[in-house]
Amino acid sequence: MLAFRKMLRAPYRIGMFGLGHVGGALARRLVDDADAIARAANRPILLEAIVVARPQGRVAPAPFMTAEELIARPSLDAVVELVGGLEPAHTYIKNALSAGLEVITANKQVVATQGPALARLGRLRFEASVASAIPIVETLADTLGSDRIRSIISILNGTTNSMLGAIAGGASYAEALADAQRRGLAEADPSADVDAHDPAAKLAILSMLAFRRRVDPSHIERVGIRSLEPAQLAAARQRGFVIKLIAAATMHDDASIEADVRPRLVPDDAAMARVEGAMNAIALDAQYAGSLVLQGPGAGPDAAASAVLADLVRAAKDAPASAGSLLASLAPQPAATVAPLGPKNPYPAAS
Ligand SMILES: NC(=O)c1ccc[n+]([C@@H]2O[C@H](COP(=O)([O-])OP(=O)(O)OC[C@H]3O[C@@H](n4cnc5c(N)ncnc54)[C@H](OP(=O)(O)O)[C@@H]3O)[C@@H](O)[C@H]2O)c1
């Protein structure tokens, strides 16, 4: 133990915006798994300060302060943004990067819309912004960085995937939504999930990393699941199909991009058809690596915190922020034109 402690470098000191579901899970891991984390990072990671909306009367593992106080704190190496939404999260990230701090975020909205501009300001890491615990962000930017990704076919929203399972079991859309809300899967305003804004933002991030073109999430055509009826899912099942909300993108040889998010009829013997509940799955077609499928928990505080910790350990080890550097290199580009994939491929449209 002594020899191990002697090998460690000085602590890596962090501040955190947000102590909600994911922030709370991360704070617990930093305390409960401190030794394992220090071993992985070759130095302890210390949480020094926290910003929340309502700090009054709460007990936390580090002192609460304002965003300005946290960013001005000279001892910090990095901040973790776990507030969510566009503002003030975007301003927090921008100010922290401008102050010379590394930033680790789980915020798909900010990364999808502002990621390239922000990543030019400093080291930005965002493994948790897509598919939570599935290690896809650095995999695309780093491990597969010299390959050529031709297509992505994915299920990126666990809430709608769970709801589609319930509707296939006979529940109405309203019952499936109420059940997802009761289980903490869907927000009070479910639009980000059921109207497919959430998977479109995640698909934009994956497309930028895979195709090395700047993709604006508002250019990705979306069809949500609001209008699906139990009878449609039952009829599909009888014909040997499962309806899934598929987020897919293709880059052609002439570098043109097609992408969309829509309910599609997946043959029930396909791997994607067996992705149940809050699970996510991502299938990549890479020219040299071949067909790759990654599957795992796409939501949940512990799964998201595990991806944030992966970034924190990389940051503490001074590993390159490959995905952030890739996004920064796209900032000068105009956003790519993105045509919809349409009703035939990768699977027939369900509506
Ligand atoms: N939950 C998941 O399973 C999951 C999975 C993957 C990625 N993510 C992403 O992780 C991020 C956090 O999600 P979450 O589920 O942990 O959210 P959450 O439970 O709603 O927590 C949000 C936190 O941000 C704080 N906050 C809100 N407004 C603020 C403001 N103006 N200034 C400072 N702090 C503010 C809240 O303070 P109070 O505590 O005072 O309310 C709370 O601590 C989001 O980007 C989300 O998309 C979540």
The ligand as an SDF file (V2000), in Angstrom:
LIG
                    3D

 48 52  0  0  0  0  0  0  0  0999 V2000
  -29.8900   10.5550  -15.6850 N   0  0  0  0  0  0  0  0  0  0  0  0
  -29.3160    9.7530  -16.5840 C   0  0  0  0  0  0  0  0  0  0  0  0
  -29.5370    8.5310  -16.5990 O   0  0  0  0  0  0  0  0  0  0  0  0
  -28.3480   10.3190  -17.5960 C   0  0  0  0  0  0  0  0  0  0  0  0
  -27.6590    9.4430  -18.4830 C   0  0  0  0  0  0  0  0  0  0  0  0
  -26.7320    9.9820  -19.3710 C   0  0  0  0  0  0  0  0  0  0  0  0
  -26.5050   11.3410  -19.4160 C   0  0  0  0  0  0  0  0  0  0  0  0
  -27.2020   12.1660  -18.5680 N   0  0  0  0  0  0  0  0  0  0  0  0
  -26.9420   13.5890  -18.6340 C   0  0  0  0  0  0  0  0  0  0  0  0
  -26.3490   13.9910  -17.3910 O   0  0  0  0  0  0  0  0  0  0  0  0
  -26.7070   15.3430  -17.1180 C   0  0  0  0  0  0  0  0  0  0  0  0
  -27.3170   15.4250  -15.7180 C   0  0  0  0  0  0  0  0  0  0  0  0
  -28.4840   14.6200  -15.6810 O   0  0  0  0  0  0  0  0  0  0  0  0
  -29.2100   14.2660  -14.2900 P   0  0  0  0  0  0  0  0  0  0  0  0
  -30.1980   13.2030  -14.6130 O   0  0  0  0  0  0  0  0  0  0  0  0
  -28.1950   14.0330  -13.2360 O   0  0  0  0  0  0  0  0  0  0  0  0
  -29.9760   15.6560  -14.0000 O   0  0  0  0  0  0  0  0  0  0  0  0
  -30.7130   16.0960  -12.6420 P   0  0  0  0  0  0  0  0  0  0  0  0
  -30.9330   14.9230  -11.7630 O   0  0  0  0  0  0  0  0  0  0  0  0
  -31.8790   16.9240  -13.0580 O   0  0  0  0  0  0  0  0  0  0  0  0
  -29.6290   17.0420  -11.9090 O   0  0  0  0  0  0  0  0  0  0  0  0
  -29.3400   18.3360  -12.3590 C   0  0  0  0  0  0  0  0  0  0  0  0
  -28.4410   19.0210  -11.3530 C   0  0  0  0  0  0  0  0  0  0  0  0
  -28.1270   20.3130  -11.8740 O   0  0  0  0  0  0  0  0  0  0  0  0
  -28.4200   21.2910  -10.8930 C   0  0  0  0  0  0  0  0  0  0  0  0
  -28.8360   22.5250  -11.5560 N   0  0  0  0  0  0  0  0  0  0  0  0
  -29.9850   22.7710  -12.2200 C   0  0  0  0  0  0  0  0  0  0  0  0
  -30.0000   24.0360  -12.6790 N   0  0  0  0  0  0  0  0  0  0  0  0
  -28.8350   24.5940  -12.2890 C   0  0  0  0  0  0  0  0  0  0  0  0
  -28.2850   25.8710  -12.4250 C   0  0  0  0  0  0  0  0  0  0  0  0
  -28.9140   26.8580  -13.0870 N   0  0  0  0  0  0  0  0  0  0  0  0
  -27.0550   26.1150  -11.8920 N   0  0  0  0  0  0  0  0  0  0  0  0
  -26.4140   25.1470  -11.1980 C   0  0  0  0  0  0  0  0  0  0  0  0
  -26.8850   23.8970  -11.0460 N   0  0  0  0  0  0  0  0  0  0  0  0
  -28.0920   23.6320  -11.5730 C   0  0  0  0  0  0  0  0  0  0  0  0
  -29.5190   20.7270  -10.0350 C   0  0  0  0  0  0  0  0  0  0  0  0
  -29.5090   21.3950   -8.7890 O   0  0  0  0  0  0  0  0  0  0  0  0
  -30.4880   20.9740   -7.5960 P   0  0  0  0  0  0  0  0  0  0  0  0
  -29.9110   19.6710   -7.0590 O   0  0  0  0  0  0  0  0  0  0  0  0
  -30.3900   22.0720   -6.6290 O   0  0  0  0  0  0  0  0  0  0  0  0
  -31.8430   20.7770   -8.2110 O   0  0  0  0  0  0  0  0  0  0  0  0
  -29.1090   19.2470   -9.9870 C   0  0  0  0  0  0  0  0  0  0  0  0
  -28.1810   19.0350   -8.9480 O   0  0  0  0  0  0  0  0  0  0  0  0
  -27.6420   15.7750  -18.2510 C   0  0  0  0  0  0  0  0  0  0  0  0
  -26.8790   16.4120  -19.2630 O   0  0  0  0  0  0  0  0  0  0  0  0
  -28.1830   14.4500  -18.7740 C   0  0  0  0  0  0  0  0  0  0  0  0
  -28.6010   14.5130  -20.1230 O   0  0  0  0  0  0  0  0  0  0  0  0
  -28.1120   11.6810  -17.6670 C   0  0  0  0  0  0  0  0  0  0  0  0
  1  2  1  0
  2  3  2  0
  2  4  1  0
  4  5  1  0
  4 48  2  0
  5  6  2  0
  6  7  1  0
  7  8  2  0
  8  9  1  0
  8 48  1  0
  9 10  1  0
  9 46  1  0
 10 11  1  0
 11 12  1  0
 11 44  1  0
 12 13  1  0
 13 14  1  0
 14 15  2  0
 14 16  1  0
 14 17  1  0
 17 18  1  0
 18 19  2  0
 18 20  1  0
 18 21  1  0
 21 22  1  0
 22 23  1  0
 23 24  1  0
 23 42  1  0
 24 25  1  0
 25 26  1  0
 25 36  1  0
 26 27  1  0
 26 35  1  0
 27 28  2  0
 28 29  1  0
 29 30  1  0
 29 35  2  0
 30 31  1  0
 30 32  2  0
 32 33  1  0
 33 34  2  0
 34 35  1  0
 36 37  1  0
 36 42  1  0
 37 38  1  0
 38 39  2  0
 38 40  1  0
 38 41  1  0
 42 43  1  0
 44 45  1  0
 44 46  1  0
 46 47  1  0
M  CHG  2   8   1  16  -1
M  END
$$$$
